[in-house]
Amino acid sequence: MADTAGHEGHWLTLAEAAAVLDVSVRTLRRRVTSGEIQRRRTDGRVLFFVPRAATMAAKTVTPSDVAVPVAVMAQTMAEEAAMAHPAVPALERALAAERERASQAEQAAAMWQERARGLEAQLALPPPVRRPWWQWWRR
């Protein structure tokens, strides 16, 4: 396992370390298993040591970049996507409209299910008679 003494780097959470190294969480876990990355548990949190050299080799991201709030990251990604392709804003509007339609459909389905339960209660039919399988001919 790598020794952190004398090495510059940061202790980060799993998600942060994966983002800094630009790898998946699963890949980071594999690297811990193989001994490339060191792991420790501190105050109930599992932290991963990411050496500065590995950070620079992966991409130029610092831990402060990872600490950006999710909403800001999502907004930045949306802006970058809009600049990358002109159809992105139109697709986002279509997605929002489709989500609204899906929400309305779910509300309508819930209303009709409630209506069906109410009609079943009004009819109050006796439950069907369940016979053993060998008595199928008796009706």
C-alpha positions, 0 to 999 in steps of 0.5 A: 500500500502506498505510504503517504509520508513525504507525498503531497496530496489530499484525503478525499471522500470516495466521490471526490477522489473519483471526480478528481482522478476522473475515474469511476467509483468502481475503478477507484475501489479497484485501485484501493484493492490493488494498492495504488490508492490508500484508504483510511477510516476517520470519524466514521468517514472513509477517506482516500489519499489522492497524491498530487502527482496523480491529480496532475496526471489525471487532469488539472482539478483541485479539491476545491473544484470538487467542493463546488455545490451540485446546483452550480455544477449542474448549471455550469454543465448546462451552459457548457452543453448549450454552447456545445450544441445549439439543440440542447436548450430546445431539448431541455424545454422538451424534457421539462414539458414531458416531465410535466405531462408525466406528472399530470398523467400520474395524477390522473392515474391516481384519481382514476384508481381512487374512483375505482376503489370508491365504486368497488366499495359502493358495489360491495360484492361478496368475495369470489368463492375459492375452491380447491383446484380439484373441484374445478368442475363444481360451479 
